[in-house]
């Protein structure tokens, strides 16, 4: 069983995407020179990840996701959701209860990538 996780976010505008995630999650970004695409490592205090220049077109809207979708734990779902929307993120699937586990929801970031947030709450639902 593998326990190592590394995620990557593709973006048309790396600065815009970096600002979006830095503001919401307080992540730190560092350019990685010498790669065939523009790339920044992400230090999220945990698994880590990368932000890269999108190498291909995105699928048309309303076609769903053709990738894994990552969800990130937050302390306050509603507060984080409000911040996402203020930064021009879009609600893809509004807050819902996963009974006995958490509050979950999905969003589109400024680059039209789907991601989720969840707030642990054993009383949800």
C-alpha positions as CSV (number, residue, x, y, z in Angstrom):
1,X,0.0,0.0,0.0
2,X,1.3,3.4,-0.9
3,X,1.0,6.2,1.6
4,X,3.0,8.9,-0.3
5,X,0.9,11.5,-2.0
6,X,1.9,14.3,-4.3
7,X,-0.6,16.5,-6.1
8,X,-0.2,18.8,-9.1
9,X,-2.4,21.7,-10.2
10,X,-2.3,22.9,-13.8
11,X,-2.9,26.5,-14.6
12,X,-3.0,28.9,-17.5
13,X,-1.8,31.8,-15.3
14,X,0.6,30.6,-12.6
15,X,0.7,33.9,-10.7
16,X,-3.1,34.0,-10.5
17,X,-3.3,30.4,-9.4
18,X,-0.5,30.9,-6.8
19,X,-2.3,33.9,-5.3
20,X,-5.6,32.0,-5.1
21,X,-4.1,29.0,-3.2
22,X,-1.7,31.1,-1.1
23,X,-4.6,33.2,0.1
24,X,-7.0,30.3,0.8
25,X,-4.6,27.8,2.3
26,X,-1.4,29.8,3.1
27,X,0.7,27.6,0.9
28,X,4.2,28.5,-0.1
29,X,5.4,28.3,-3.7
30,X,9.0,28.0,-5.1
31,X,10.0,28.1,-8.8
32,X,11.8,24.9,-10.0
33,X,14.1,25.9,-12.9
34,X,15.4,23.6,-15.6
35,X,12.1,21.7,-16.2
36,X,10.5,21.4,-19.7
37,X,7.4,23.4,-18.3
38,X,7.2,26.3,-16.0
39,X,6.8,24.7,-12.5
40,X,6.5,25.7,-8.9
41,X,6.7,23.4,-5.9
42,X,4.0,23.7,-3.3
43,X,4.8,23.5,0.4
44,X,1.5,22.9,2.2
45,X,3.0,21.7,5.4
46,X,2.1,18.1,4.5
47,X,2.2,16.0,1.4
48,X,3.4,18.7,-0.9
49,X,2.6,19.3,-4.6
50,X,3.3,21.3,-7.7
51,X,1.9,24.0,-9.8
52,X,2.6,23.8,-13.5
53,X,1.8,25.6,-16.7
54,X,-1.1,23.8,-18.3
55,X,0.3,21.7,-21.2
56,X,-3.0,21.1,-23.0
57,X,-6.5,22.6,-23.4
58,X,-9.1,22.1,-20.7
59,X,-12.2,20.1,-21.5
60,X,-15.3,22.1,-22.4
61,X,-17.5,23.3,-19.5
62,X,-20.1,21.0,-18.1
63,X,-18.1,17.9,-19.1
64,X,-17.0,17.0,-15.6
65,X,-13.5,16.2,-14.4
66,X,-11.0,14.0,-16.3
67,X,-8.6,13.6,-13.4
68,X,-8.4,12.9,-9.7
69,X,-10.0,15.6,-7.5
70,X,-8.2,16.5,-4.3
71,X,-10.1,17.8,-1.2
72,X,-8.4,19.8,1.5
73,X,-9.4,19.9,5.2
74,X,-10.3,23.4,6.5
75,X,-11.2,24.6,9.9
76,X,-14.3,26.5,8.9
77,X,-16.1,25.4,5.7
78,X,-18.3,28.5,5.3
79,X,-15.5,31.0,5.9
80,X,-13.3,29.2,3.4
81,X,-16.1,29.0,0.9
82,X,-16.7,32.7,1.2
83,X,-13.0,33.4,0.6
84,X,-12.9,31.1,-2.5
85,X,-15.9,33.0,-4.0
86,X,-14.3,36.4,-3.2
87,X,-11.2,35.3,-5.1
88,X,-13.4,34.4,-8.2
89,X,-13.6,30.7,-7.4
90,X,-16.9,29.1,-8.4
91,X,-19.1,26.7,-6.4
92,X,-19.3,23.5,-8.4
93,X,-21.2,21.5,-5.8
94,X,-22.5,23.3,-2.8
95,X,-21.8,22.2,0.8
96,X,-23.3,18.9,1.8
97,X,-23.1,16.5,4.7
98,X,-21.2,13.3,4.6
99,X,-23.2,11.8,7.6
100,X,-21.1,11.3,10.7
101,X,-17.9,12.5,9.0
102,X,-17.8,16.1,7.6
103,X,-19.2,18.9,5.5
104,X,-17.9,18.7,1.9
105,X,-18.2,20.9,-1.2
106,X,-16.5,21.3,-4.6
107,X,-15.3,24.4,-6.4
108,X,-13.6,25.6,-9.6
109,X,-10.5,27.6,-9.0
110,X,-9.4,30.6,-11.2
111,X,-7.9,28.1,-13.7
112,X,-11.2,26.0,-13.9
113,X,-9.7,23.1,-11.9
114,X,-12.0,21.2,-9.6
115,X,-11.0,20.9,-6.0
116,X,-12.9,20.1,-2.8
117,X,-12.8,21.4,0.8
118,X,-14.1,19.6,3.9
119,X,-14.7,20.4,7.5
120,X,-14.6,17.5,9.9
121,X,-17.8,17.3,11.9
122,X,-19.0,14.0,13.4
123,X,-22.4,15.6,13.8
124,X,-22.8,16.4,10.1
125,X,-26.0,15.2,8.5
